[in-house]
Amino acid sequence: MRCFVYIIYSESRKKYYKGITNNFNKRLKEHNSESNSGYTSSGKPWIKILVIEKPNRLEAIILERKLKNLNKERLEIFIKNIYIKKKKPF
């Protein structure tokens, strides 16, 4: 079953959040809902920065762990590199 690794950002907290899900749009709504009482309950609204599809949950977990181990500076470099690759004409 395919999974998505995602990065969302809170402008008010100046923080990134990384996670995995099988339905990104639903998950983003959950992060921004009034009933959310978890880590992302403060800092609303959370906005989508990046969503990467993986073919299965194991690959998604591996990428999520790598992203969670990056500091903010290295995470932003990763994000910029992904955007640059997407803009290349292939």
N, CA, C and O atoms as a Tinker XYZ file with bonds, in Angstrom:
   360  protein
     1  N      0.837000   -1.178000    0.000000    73     2
     2  CA     0.000000    0.000000    0.000000    64     1     3
     3  C      0.883000    1.242000    0.000000    63     2     4     5
     4  O      1.811000    1.350000    0.801000    81     3
     5  N      0.595000    2.170000   -0.889000    73     3     6
     6  CA     1.421000    3.371000   -0.976000    64     5     7
     7  C      1.228000    4.260000    0.251000    63     6     8     9
     8  O      0.160000    4.290000    0.862000    81     7
     9  N      2.283000    4.974000    0.585000    73     7    10
    10  CA     2.273000    5.899000    1.712000    64     9    11
    11  C      2.919000    7.195000    1.285000    63    10    12    13
    12  O      3.677000    7.243000    0.316000    81    11
    13  N      2.613000    8.235000    2.014000    73    11    14
    14  CA     3.169000    9.543000    1.728000    64    13    15
    15  C      3.967000   10.029000    2.931000    63    14    16    17
    16  O      3.507000    9.959000    4.071000    81    15
    17  N      5.158000   10.516000    2.658000    73    15    18
    18  CA     5.960000   11.213000    3.658000    64    17    19
    19  C      5.706000   12.687000    3.396000    63    18    20    21
    20  O      5.793000   13.146000    2.257000    81    19
    21  N      5.391000   13.427000    4.450000    73    19    22
    22  CA     5.052000   14.831000    4.230000    64    21    23
    23  C      5.791000   15.740000    5.199000    63    22    24    25
    24  O      6.200000   15.339000    6.288000    81    23
    25  N      5.942000   16.979000    4.753000    73    23    26
    26  CA     6.509000   18.038000    5.586000    64    25    27
    27  C      5.508000   19.179000    5.552000    63    26    28    29
    28  O      5.115000   19.645000    4.482000    81    27
    29  N      5.099000   19.625000    6.733000    73    27    30
    30  CA     4.223000   20.790000    6.846000    64    29    31
    31  C      4.953000   21.838000    7.691000    63    30    32    33
    32  O      5.908000   21.525000    8.402000    81    31
    33  N      4.491000   23.066000    7.601000    73    31    34
    34  CA     5.185000   24.175000    8.259000    64    33    35
    35  C      4.194000   25.099000    8.957000    63    34    36    37
    36  O      3.111000   25.378000    8.443000    81    35
    37  N      4.588000   25.567000   10.134000    73    35    38
    38  CA     3.803000   26.549000   10.885000    64    37    39
    39  C      4.554000   27.870000   10.878000    63    38    40    41
    40  O      5.649000   27.972000   11.430000    81    39
    41  N      3.970000   28.868000   10.260000    73    39    42
    42  CA     4.590000   30.192000   10.218000    64    41    43
    43  C      4.663000   30.798000   11.631000    63    42    44    45
    44  O      5.653000   31.438000   11.985000    81    43
    45  N      3.614000   30.593000   12.428000    73    43    46
    46  CA     3.588000   31.193000   13.768000    64    45    47
    47  C      4.640000   30.590000   14.699000    63    46    48    49
    48  O      5.191000   31.289000   15.549000    81    47
    49  N      4.919000   29.291000   14.542000    73    47    50
    50  CA     5.924000   28.630000   15.385000    64    49    51
    51  C      7.296000   28.565000   14.724000    63    50    52    53
    52  O      8.297000   28.276000   15.379000    81    51
    53  N      7.334000   28.838000   13.409000    73    51    54
    54  CA     8.582000   28.727000   12.637000    64    53    55
    55  C      9.157000   27.316000   12.756000    63    54    56    57
    56  O     10.363000   27.124000   12.912000    81    55
    57  N      8.252000   26.334000   12.679000    73    55    58
    58  CA     8.635000   24.922000   12.842000    64    57    59
    59  C      8.113000   24.093000   11.687000    63    58    60    61
    60  O      7.071000   24.384000   11.100000    81    59
    61  N      8.878000   23.039000   11.376000    73    59    62
    62  CA     8.463000   22.029000   10.416000    64    61    63
    63  C      7.978000   20.807000   11.194000    63    62    64    65
    64  O      8.434000   20.530000   12.304000    81    63
    65  N      7.045000   20.088000   10.583000    73    63    66
    66  CA     6.600000   18.819000   11.132000    64    65    67
    67  C      6.679000   17.795000   10.008000    63    66    68    69
    68  O      6.243000   18.058000    8.887000    81    67
    69  N      7.238000   16.624000   10.312000    73    67    70
    70  CA     7.380000   15.553000    9.334000    64    69    71
    71  C      6.562000   14.357000    9.787000    63    70    72    73
    72  O      6.552000   14.014000   10.969000    81    71
    73  N      5.867000   13.716000    8.831000    73    71    74
    74  CA     5.062000   12.562000    9.177000    64    73    75
    75  C      4.810000   11.671000    7.982000    63    74    76    77
    76  O      5.269000   11.950000    6.874000    81    75
    77  N      4.069000   10.586000    8.218000    73    75    78
    78  CA     3.658000    9.686000    7.143000    64    77    79
    79  C      2.165000    9.432000    7.254000    63    78    80    81
    80  O      1.591000    9.479000    8.342000    81    79
    81  N      1.549000    9.162000    6.117000    73    79    82
    82  CA     0.111000    8.894000    6.061000    64    81    83
    83  C     -0.217000    8.202000    4.748000    63    82    84    85
    84  O      0.593000    8.195000    3.821000    81    83
    85  N     -1.402000    7.623000    4.672000    73    83    86
    86  CA    -1.851000    7.089000    3.389000    64    85    87
    87  C     -2.865000    8.023000    2.730000    63    86    88    89
    88  O     -3.342000    7.743000    1.631000    81    87
    89  N     -3.199000    9.144000    3.406000    73    87    90
    90  CA    -4.124000   10.136000    2.851000    64    89    91
    91  C     -3.681000   11.521000    3.336000    63    90    92    93
    92  O     -4.068000   11.963000    4.418000    81    91
    93  N     -2.876000   12.189000    2.532000    73    91    94
    94  CA    -2.296000   13.457000    2.988000    64    93    95
    95  C     -3.349000   14.537000    3.225000    63    94    96    97
    96  O     -3.298000   15.221000    4.248000    81    95
    97  N     -4.297000   14.708000    2.312000    73    95    98
    98  CA    -5.285000   15.781000    2.480000    64    97    99
    99  C     -6.077000   15.622000    3.773000    63    98   100   101
   100  O     -6.319000   16.596000    4.486000    81    99
   101  N     -6.476000   14.396000    4.067000    73    99   102
   102  CA    -7.205000   14.127000    5.317000    64   101   103
   103  C     -6.311000   14.432000    6.521000    63   102   104   105
   104  O     -6.763000   15.023000    7.501000    81   103
   105  N     -5.048000   14.026000    6.442000    73   103   106
   106  CA    -4.128000   14.225000    7.567000    64   105   107
   107  C     -3.874000   15.710000    7.816000    63   106   108   109
   108  O     -3.828000   16.144000    8.966000    81   107
   109  N     -3.711000   16.487000    6.753000    73   107   110
   110  CA    -3.495000   17.925000    6.921000    64   109   111
   111  C     -4.708000   18.574000    7.593000    63   110   112   113
   112  O     -4.554000   19.437000    8.458000    81   111
   113  N     -5.900000   18.163000    7.200000    73   111   114
   114  CA    -7.114000   18.683000    7.851000    64   113   115
   115  C     -7.121000   18.331000    9.332000    63   114   116   117
   116  O     -7.536000   19.141000   10.160000    81   115
   117  N     -6.665000   17.130000    9.672000    73   115   118
   118  CA    -6.594000   16.724000   11.080000    64   117   119
   119  C     -5.611000   17.594000   11.849000    63   118   120   121
   120  O     -5.897000   18.002000   12.975000    81   119
   121  N     -4.458000   17.883000   11.257000    73   119   122
   122  CA    -3.476000   18.753000   11.926000    64   121   123
   123  C     -4.071000   20.131000   12.203000    63   122   124   125
   124  O     -3.774000   20.741000   13.231000    81   123
   125  N     -4.906000   20.623000   11.295000    73   123   126
   126  CA    -5.457000   21.970000   11.418000    64   125   127
   127  C     -6.812000   22.030000   12.098000    63   126   128   129
   128  O     -7.372000   23.115000   12.254000    81   127
   129  N     -7.354000   20.889000   12.507000    73   127   130
   130  CA    -8.693000   20.879000   13.104000    64   129   131
   131  C     -8.669000   21.395000   14.544000    63   130   132   133
   132  O     -7.649000   21.349000   15.231000    81   131
   133  N     -9.810000   21.878000   14.964000    73   131   134
   134  CA    -9.958000   22.379000   16.327000    64   133   135
   135  C     -9.865000   21.256000   17.354000    63   134   136   137
   136  O     -9.484000   21.494000   18.500000    81   135
   137  N    -10.207000   20.045000   16.955000    73   135   138
   138  CA   -10.185000   18.924000   17.898000    64   137   139
   139  C     -8.790000   18.310000   18.063000    63   138   140   141
   140  O     -8.605000   17.412000   18.885000    81   139
   141  N     -7.823000   18.782000   17.299000    73   139   142
   142  CA    -6.447000   18.271000   17.405000    64   141   143
   143  C     -5.847000   18.704000   18.737000    63   142   144   145
   144  O     -5.796000   19.894000   19.048000    81   143
   145  N     -5.394000   17.729000   19.521000    73   143   146
   146  CA    -4.781000   18.051000   20.814000    64   145   147
   147  C     -3.332000   17.564000   20.880000    63   146   148   149
   148  O     -2.736000   17.529000   21.957000    81   147
   149  N     -2.771000   17.192000   19.735000    73   147   150
   150  CA    -1.401000   16.677000   19.699000    64   149   151
   151  C     -0.366000   17.772000   19.519000    63   150   152   153
   152  O     -0.634000   18.947000   19.768000    81   151
   153  N      0.821000   17.372000   19.082000    73   151   154
   154  CA     1.953000   18.295000   18.906000    64   153   155
   155  C      1.604000   19.462000   17.992000    63   154   156   157
   156  O      2.037000   20.588000   18.235000    81   155
   157  N      0.829000   19.208000   16.951000    73   155   158
   158  CA     0.530000   20.266000   15.984000    64   157   159
   159  C     -0.704000   21.093000   16.361000    63   158   160   161
   160  O     -1.168000   21.907000   15.562000    81   159
   161  N     -1.237000   20.892000   17.566000    73   159   162
   162  CA    -2.422000   21.654000   17.966000    64   161   163
   163  C     -2.115000   23.145000   18.080000    63   162   164   165
   164  O     -2.988000   23.982000   17.849000    81   163
   165  N     -0.889000   23.472000   18.432000    73   163   166
   166  CA    -0.499000   24.883000   18.395000    64   165   167
   167  C      0.229000   25.107000   17.072000    63   166   168   169
   168  O      0.802000   24.178000   16.503000    81   167
   169  N      0.201000   26.312000   16.605000    73   167   170
   170  CA     0.899000   26.628000   15.370000    64   169   171
   171  C      0.027000   26.598000   14.134000    63   170   172   173
   172  O      0.538000   26.674000   13.017000    81   171
   173  N     -1.272000   26.489000   14.309000    73   171   174
   174  CA    -2.164000   26.477000   13.155000    64   173   175
   175  C     -2.170000   27.847000   12.484000    63   174   176   177
   176  O     -2.049000   28.853000   13.183000    81   175
   177  N     -2.299000   27.928000   11.208000    73   175   178
   178  CA    -2.484000   26.829000   10.271000    64   177   179
   179  C     -1.152000   26.214000    9.851000    63   178   180   181
   180  O     -0.147000   26.911000    9.710000    81   179
   181  N     -1.163000   24.918000    9.657000    73   179   182
   182  CA    -0.030000   24.198000    9.094000    64   181   183
   183  C     -0.220000   24.165000    7.589000    63   182   184   185
   184  O     -1.318000   23.900000    7.100000    81   183
   185  N      0.856000   24.436000    6.853000    73   183   186
   186  CA     0.763000   24.454000    5.400000    64   185   187
   187  C      1.650000   23.371000    4.791000    63   186   188   189
   188  O      2.693000   23.018000    5.340000    81   187
   189  N      1.215000   22.859000    3.657000    73   187   190
   190  CA     1.963000   21.813000    2.955000    64   189   191
   191  C      3.239000   22.406000    2.365000    63   190   192   193
   192  O      3.213000   23.438000    1.694000    81   191
   193  N      4.345000   21.734000    2.631000    73   191   194
   194  CA     5.620000   22.091000    2.033000    64   193   195
   195  C      6.014000   21.058000    0.991000    63   194   196   197
   196  O      6.410000   21.410000   -0.120000    81   195
   197  N      5.905000   19.783000    1.349000    73   195   198
   198  CA     6.378000   18.728000    0.468000    64   197   199
   199  C      5.653000   17.424000    0.780000    63   198   200   201
   200  O      5.427000   17.096000    1.945000    81   199
   201  N      5.290000   16.685000   -0.259000    73   199   202
   202  CA     4.687000   15.361000   -0.108000    64   201   203
   203  C      5.409000   14.426000   -1.071000    63   202   204   205
   204  O      5.471000   14.688000   -2.272000    81   203
   205  N      5.952000   13.338000   -0.540000    73   203   206
   206  CA     6.693000   12.369000   -1.343000    64   205   207
   207  C      5.988000   11.021000   -1.229000    63   206   208   209
   208  O      5.780000   10.505000   -0.131000    81   207
   209  N      5.627000   10.465000   -2.373000    73   207   210
   210  CA     4.953000    9.170000   -2.375000    64   209   211
   211  C      5.978000    8.044000   -2.343000    63   210   212   213
   212  O      6.971000    8.074000   -3.070000    81   211
   213  N      5.729000    7.062000   -1.502000    73   211   214
   214  CA     6.558000    5.856000   -1.403000    64   213   215
   215  C      5.657000    4.647000   -1.668000    63   214   216   217
   216  O      4.467000    4.686000   -1.356000    81   215
   217  N      6.207000    3.581000   -2.237000    73   215   218
   218  CA     5.374000    2.437000   -2.613000    64   217   219
   219  C      4.836000    1.624000   -1.434000    63   218   220   221
   220  O      3.870000    0.876000   -1.581000    81   219
   221  N      5.463000    1.774000   -0.265000    73   219   222
   222  CA     4.981000    1.010000    0.890000    64   221   223
   223  C      5.344000    1.725000    2.193000    63   222   224   225
   224  O      6.147000    2.658000    2.203000    81   223
   225  N      4.746000    1.274000    3.271000    73   223   226
   226  CA     4.927000    1.921000    4.583000    64   225   227
   227  C      6.366000    1.842000    5.071000    63   226   228   229
   228  O      6.864000    2.801000    5.662000    81   227
   229  N      7.043000    0.729000    4.841000    73   227   230
   230  CA     8.418000    0.587000    5.314000    64   229   231
   231  C      9.327000    1.647000    4.693000    63   230   232   233
   232  O     10.112000    2.278000    5.402000    81   231
   233  N      9.231000    1.850000    3.380000    73   231   234
   234  CA    10.057000    2.874000    2.740000    64   233   235
   235  C      9.703000    4.270000    3.246000    63   234   236   237
   236  O     10.577000    5.126000    3.382000    81   235
   237  N      8.427000    4.495000    3.523000    73   235   238
   238  CA     8.002000    5.788000    4.067000    64   237   239
   239  C      8.589000    6.013000    5.463000    63   238   240   241
   240  O      9.043000    7.114000    5.774000    81   239
   241  N      8.581000    4.988000    6.291000    73   239   242
   242  CA     9.135000    5.101000    7.647000    64   241   243
   243  C     10.632000    5.389000    7.592000    63   242   244   245
   244  O     11.138000    6.206000    8.361000    81   243
   245  N     11.332000    4.727000    6.694000    73   243   246
   246  CA    12.779000    4.942000    6.569000    64   245   247
   247  C     13.075000    6.395000    6.188000    63   246   248   249
   248  O     13.952000    7.027000    6.776000    81   247
   249  N     12.337000    6.925000    5.196000    73   247   250
   250  CA    12.559000    8.323000    4.791000    64   249   251
   251  C     12.160000    9.281000    5.912000    63   250   252   253
   252  O     12.873000   10.249000    6.177000    81   251
   253  N     11.038000    9.025000    6.568000    73   251   254
   254  CA    10.592000    9.903000    7.655000    64   253   255
   255  C     11.654000    9.979000    8.756000    63   254   256   257
   256  O     11.934000   11.063000    9.266000    81   255
   257  N     12.239000    8.854000    9.121000    73   255   258
   258  CA    13.277000    8.853000   10.164000    64   257   259
   259  C     14.482000    9.688000    9.737000    63   258   260   261
   260  O     15.046000   10.437000   10.534000    81   259
   261  N     14.867000    9.549000    8.470000    73   259   262
   262  CA    15.997000   10.344000    7.971000    64   261   263
   263  C     15.681000   11.836000    8.051000    63   262   264   265
   264  O     16.525000   12.632000    8.463000    81   263
   265  N     14.470000   12.209000    7.657000    73   263   266
   266  CA    14.079000   13.614000    7.693000    64   265   267
   267  C     14.005000   14.136000    9.126000    63   266   268   269
   268  O     14.399000   15.271000    9.393000    81   267
   269  N     13.509000   13.324000   10.036000    73   267   270
   270  CA    13.396000   13.759000   11.428000    64   269   271
   271  C     14.764000   13.938000   12.085000    63   270   272   273
   272  O     14.887000   14.652000   13.081000    81   271
   273  N     15.787000   13.295000   11.534000    73   271   274
   274  CA    17.134000   13.452000   12.082000    64   273   275
   275  C     17.881000   14.663000   11.527000    63   274   276   277
   276  O     18.976000   14.978000   11.993000    81   275
   277  N     17.306000   15.341000   10.542000    73   275   278
   278  CA    17.952000   16.533000    9.986000    64   277   279
   279  C     17.640000   17.746000   10.848000    63   278   280   281
   280  O     16.523000   17.891000   11.347000    81   279
   281  N     18.628000   18.617000   11.022000    73   279   282
   282  CA    18.329000   19.885000   11.686000    64   281   283
   283  C     17.599000   20.789000   10.689000    63   282   284   285
   284  O     17.480000   20.447000    9.513000    81   283
   285  N     17.117000   21.928000   11.152000    73   283   286
   286  CA    16.298000   22.809000   10.318000    64   285   287
   287  C     17.048000   23.254000    9.064000    63   286   288   289
   288  O     16.476000   23.282000    7.975000    81   287
   289  N     18.313000   23.597000    9.214000    73   287   290
   290  CA    19.100000   24.062000    8.066000    64   289   291
   291  C     19.228000   22.974000    7.001000    63   290   292   293
   292  O     19.033000   23.239000    5.815000    81   291
   293  N     19.552000   21.762000    7.419000    73   291   294
   294  CA    19.713000   20.658000    6.458000    64   293   295
   295  C     18.368000   20.245000    5.848000    63   294   296   297
   296  O     18.308000   19.856000    4.682000    81   295
   297  N     17.291000   20.331000    6.638000    73   295   298
   298  CA    15.965000   20.031000    6.114000    64   297   299
   299  C     15.593000   21.026000    5.013000    63   298   300   301
   300  O     15.048000   20.635000    3.981000    81   299
   301  N     15.883000   22.297000    5.229000    73   299   302
   302  CA    15.568000   23.311000    4.218000    64   301   303
   303  C     16.399000   23.108000    2.952000    63   302   304   305
   304  O     15.912000   23.372000    1.853000    81   303
   305  N     17.634000   22.647000    3.084000    73   303   306
   306  CA    18.450000   22.312000    1.906000    64   305   307
   307  C     17.812000   21.147000    1.160000    63   306   308   309
   308  O     17.717000   21.179000   -0.067000    81   307
   309  N     17.374000   20.122000    1.882000    73   307   310
   310  CA    16.698000   18.975000    1.267000    64   309   311
   311  C     15.462000   19.442000    0.500000    63   310   312   313
   312  O     15.256000   19.037000   -0.645000    81   311
   313  N     14.646000   20.283000    1.115000    73   311   314
   314  CA    13.420000   20.781000    0.482000    64   313   315
   315  C     13.760000   21.548000   -0.794000    63   314   316   317
   316  O     13.131000   21.333000   -1.831000    81   315
   317  N     14.733000   22.427000   -0.729000    73   315   318
   318  CA    15.122000   23.205000   -1.911000    64   317   319
   319  C     15.631000   22.301000   -3.015000    63   318   320   321
   320  O     15.323000   22.534000   -4.184000    81   319
   321  N     16.401000   21.279000   -2.682000    73   319   322
   322  CA    16.909000   20.356000   -3.695000    64   321   323
   323  C     15.779000   19.582000   -4.364000    63   322   324   325
   324  O     15.845000   19.327000   -5.567000    81   323
   325  N     14.759000   19.208000   -3.625000    73   323   326
   326  CA    13.609000   18.506000   -4.203000    64   325   327
   327  C     12.885000   19.426000   -5.179000    63   326   328   329
   328  O     12.513000   19.002000   -6.274000    81   327
   329  N     12.681000   20.692000   -4.784000    73   327   330
   330  CA    12.003000   21.634000   -5.675000    64   329   331
   331  C     12.800000   21.865000   -6.952000    63   330   332   333
   332  O     12.220000   21.953000   -8.034000    81   331
   333  N     14.116000   21.963000   -6.840000    73   331   334
   334  CA    14.959000   22.175000   -8.026000    64   333   335
   335  C     14.840000   20.975000   -8.964000    63   334   336   337
   336  O     14.733000   21.159000  -10.176000    81   335
   337  N     14.855000   19.765000   -8.437000    73   335   338
   338  CA    14.735000   18.560000   -9.265000    64   337   339
   339  C     13.395000   18.511000   -9.982000    63   338   340   341
   340  O     13.328000   18.077000  -11.132000    81   339
   341  N     12.329000   18.946000   -9.325000    73   339   342
   342  CA    11.001000   18.914000   -9.937000    64   341   343
   343  C     10.905000   19.896000  -11.106000    63   342   344   345
   344  O     10.125000   19.680000  -12.035000    81   343
   345  N     11.685000   20.963000  -11.065000    73   343   346
   346  CA    11.599000   21.983000  -12.105000    64   345   347
   347  C     12.455000   21.654000  -13.327000    63   346   348   349
   348  O     12.325000   22.311000  -14.360000    81   347
   349  N     13.316000   20.665000  -13.231000    73   347   350
   350  CA    14.147000   20.292000  -14.379000    64   349   351
   351  C     13.283000   19.640000  -15.457000    63   350   352   353
   352  O     12.468000   18.764000  -15.164000    81   351
   353  N     13.466000   20.072000  -16.701000    73   351   354
   354  CA    12.665000   19.468000  -17.784000    64   353   355
   355  C     13.216000   18.101000  -18.207000    63   354   356   357
   356  O     14.310000   18.017000  -18.765000    81   355
   357  N     12.472000   17.058000  -17.945000    73   355   358
   358  CA    12.867000   15.702000  -18.351000    64   357   359
   359  C     11.786000   15.098000  -19.206000    63   358   360
   360  O     11.919000   13.959000  -19.654000    81   359
